[in-house]
Amino acid sequence: MQTFHKIILGNCVDMHELYDKSVHLVVTSPPYYNAPFDYPGLFKDYDEYLDMMRKVAKELLKVLAQGRIAAFVTDDMLVEGEKYPVVADITKIMMDAGFKYRDKIIWKKPEGYTRISRRSGVLLQNPYPMYFYPDNLQETILIFQHGEFDYSYVKKLPEEIRKSSEVDLTDFSEHKWNLTVWEITNVLPLPGRLEEGIAAFPEEIPQRLITLFSFAGETVLDPFLGSGTTMKVARQLDRNGIGYEIDLELKRVILEKVGYYQKKLDLKDEDEFEIIEREDARRLRTWLQDRILRKKTEAVIHKRGRHHRNASSLDKFSKRSKDGSA
């Protein structure tokens, strides 16, 4: 099946390129609020982040068809010692905009993986009550619905579309799609990969969501396209794809990932692509990576300084003990 893919390099708070109710599914992962090793200092403060999400919610309500799904992969954020309730706030924003809260799925990553730090180490150093902070191995997949879905729509679809959109029940059962906890290996931060320095989610997440909530030939939107994972999977599953990405520096990564330079994907017919560069697009990747490097350097210096102070204290204690003054 031939599909169409539109990449808009610009801010998704404005989706004027899209017709009302022209999108059948939204699958996205908004920026992790000022995440130390992904988006440090991207937003002036948490209120600015929430204001952006309110504008996006308003746009999504206009472009998403009646009864259809918007799925967000997100999680609460720990920034400079303060925990921000991102999941609760996005839920409230989407419901205030007019969406129905349909479900929540927990994405559980493999044990032994921690994205930023092992917070439980605080208790290992201080094995007493009140020192406990858990290591986070999960993210949340929030599922919202734009009103009620008319199931007679399914019966009116051509038999060919219904057949090609059928959910593989063996896959559904064996990989436990039916549960509210999905155990999926995350994209590891390995050097040299296409998405290096980008907080990309694994292809299995959009693959499940697109399969469960859209039909072949329909249109999937990712307003925070990032490296282009959602659009790549949409194309593989014979869905049209639309993506907004504010960072111009990700253009090459997106085009390579979605197969723009190799338009025949898995021997499909020639798909169509449209690329729009708007004036509100920015160059963010280099700026963010510079800030990340500074953050990592500061963390190393702080750790070394703390180790030096501890060593100095131990030396002084040992000296006093030898002098008999301890």
N, C-alpha and C positions, 0 to 999 in steps of 0.2 A: 504494500500500500504506500503510495506517495504521500509524504507529509511536508508541512510547511513550518519553518522555524524563524522567529523574529527575535533578534538580540538588540536591545535598546540600552545603549550606554548613557545612563542618566539616572536621576533620582526618582525612586519609585513612589515618592509622595505625590507625584503627578503622573497619572497614567492616561493622558489624553489621547494616546495613540490607539487605545482599545475601545471598541464599541461596548455599550452597556450590555451586560448579561451574555457576553461572548466567550467567557471562560468557563470550563466545566470542572476544573479542579485546580486548587492552589496547593503546592507543596514547597515549603521554604524553611530556611533557618535564618532568622534575623541575626544581625551581629550580636555576639555575646558582649553585653554591656561592659565596655572598657576593660575587657579581659587582659590581664597583665602580659600574656605571651601571644595574644592575637590582635587585640584592638586597644592598646593602652592610650588613654587620653583622646580617643576618637570623639567622644561626646563631652561637652563642657561639664555636664552634671547629669544625674539620673532623670531629672525633670525634662531635660532636652531629649533624652532617649525615649521617654514615655510619650512626649509630644509627637515625635516622629512616628511612633507606633500608632497613635490615634489617627494621624493623617493617612497612613497606609491602610488602616482598617476601614476608613471611610471610602477610600478608592476601591478596595476589594469588594465592598458591599455593592458598588455600582457595576463592576465588571463581571462578577461571578453570577452564573445562572441560578435561577430559583431552585432551591432544594439541594444545591451542590456543596461540596466540602472544601474547607480551607484547613490545611494541616501545618502546624508549626513545630519544628524541632528546636527546643530551647531548654534553658535551665536557669535556676537562680545563680547569681554571680557573687563571688567573694572578691572584693576589690579593696586592697589596703586595709584588711582586717574587718571590713564591714560587709555584711551579707545583704544582698538586694533581692526582694521577692519577685523576680521577673515573671515566673510562671503564673502567680496569682494576679499580677498587674496586667499581663497580656490577656488573661482570661476575662478580667473585668472590662478592659478596653474593647475587646471583641464583642462582648455581650452588650455593652453600652452602645456600640455602633449598630447593633441590630442582629447579630449572629446568635444562633442557638448553640449552647455548649453541649456537644454530643458525647465526647469520650476523652479519656486520657490513657495513653499507653506509656509505660516505662521502658526506655531503651537501656538495657543492662549491658555494660561492656565487660570484657573478660577480667577476672580477678588478677591482681598483680599489675594492672595498668593504672597509673594515675597521671592525669594530664599536666598538672602543675606541681603539686607537692603532696607529701604524705602528712596530712594534718594530725593524724593519730600519733605521730612522733612526739607531740607535746606531752602526752600521757606517759610515753616510754621514758621520757626524761624526768617526769614528775608523776610517779604512780599513785596519785591521790585523787579523791573525788573533785569534780569541777574542772579538771584539766582535759576532759575528753572532747575531741573534735573529730568527726568521722571522715575517712577518705571517701571521696565521691567517685563512684563507678557507674553513674547513671545520668541520663538526660530524659526530658519529658517530651512526648509527642502529643501536642494538644490538637484535638479535632473539633472543628466548629462547622455548623451547617447553616446555609442561607435559606431559612424557612423549611417547608416540607417538600419532599421529593415526590413527584407524581410517578408511581411505579407503572402506570400504563405506558409510559415512555419506552420502557424496556420491551414491551410486547409489540410496539410499533416499529422497532428497529428491524432492518433487514436481517434475515436469518444468518447471512454471512458475517455481519458485524457481531451479532450475539454469540455466534460460534467462536469467533476469533477472540472475543473478550471473556470467554468463560474462564473462571478461576480453576486452576489445577488443584483438585481436592486432595490429591496425594501430597503435594507440596504444602498445602494449607495445613494438613494434619501433622506431617512429619516434622515440619519446622515450627510448629506451634504458633501459627499466625492467630489462632483463636484466643490466645491468652492476652491479658493486659500487661504482660512483661515479655518483651522481645529481646532475646539474647543474640546480639549481633556484634561481630568484631569491628572495632572502630578503624578509621584510616590512621595508620601509625605515622608519626612525624619523622619519617626517614628522609635523610638527605638525598637530593637528586630526583625525587618524584615530581611529577608535573605540578602537583598542588602544594609544593614546598612553601611553607610560610602562610598557607591558607587554611582556615578552619573548615575543611570539607567533611561532609558526612558520607558514610559508606553507601555505595550504590544500592545495596539491599533495602534500605529504608524507602527511597522513592519507588523502587521496584515493587515493593509490597503495596504502598499507598496508591500508586497509579493503577495497579492491577485491581485493587479492591474498590476503588471509587471512581473509575472512569471507563469509557468504552473506546474501542479502536476508532481512530478518526477524530476523536474529540481533542480539545485543546487544554493543555496543562500550563499553568503560569507559575513562575518562580520570581517573585519581586526582589529577592536578594540572591541573584544568580550565582555569585561567587565564582568558582572554577567551572561551573556549567554541568554539575552532576545530574540535576533534575532533568535538564534538557536532553542530555545524552541518553538517559534511561527512557524518557518519553519517546525519543526517536526510535530506540530499539524496540519499544512496545507498540509501534505504529500509532503514536499520538502526535499531534502538533505541539510545538513548544514555543512559549514566549518567556523571555527573561529580561529583567531589568538589573543592571549592575552599574553602580555609581563610579567605580574605579576603572578608569581608562587603561591602567596598567595591567588589568586582567584580560584584556581583549584577546591577546595571542593565546593565553591559556584556555580561554573559553572556546575559541575557534578550533584549536587543536583537539580539545576534549570531545566536542560534539561532532567531530568528523567533518568539519567544513572543508578542510584541505583534501579529504578523501571522501567525497560525497556519497559514494556507493558504500553503504554500511550493511554488512552481512548479505551482500548481493541484492539489496533492495533497489527499487526504481530510483531514479535521480530525484532526490528531495530538493526543495527550494529553501533558500536562506535569504533573509533580509537583515541588514545591519544598519542601525541608526545611531549616530553620535550626536548627542545633544550638548548644548552649551553648559548645562548644569553638571556635566560629568566632571570628575576630579581625578587627580593623580595621587593615589593614597598609598600604594604598596611600599614604595621606597621610604616614604615618610614614616609609615608604621614600622617597617623593619628596622629603621634607625632607632626608633623609640624602644623597640623590643630589645635590641642589642644593648642599649643603655640600661634598661631594666635588669637584664641578665648580669651585666658588669657590676651594677650597684649591688645586686644580690650576692655576688661572689665576694666583693669587697667587704660587705657587711658580715658575711659568714667568716671570712678570714679574720676580721677585726674581733669578732666575738670569740673565735678560737684563741687568738693571741691574748685577749683579756683573761680568758679562763686559765690559760697556761701561766700567765703572770701571777694570777691569784694563787695557783697551786705552788708555784715556786716560792712565793712569799710565805705561804703556810708551812712548806717544808723547812724553810730557813728558820722560822720561829720555833718549829718543833725541835730542830737540832740545837737551838740556843736554849731550849727549855722554857720558852716563853709562851708556848701554845696553850 
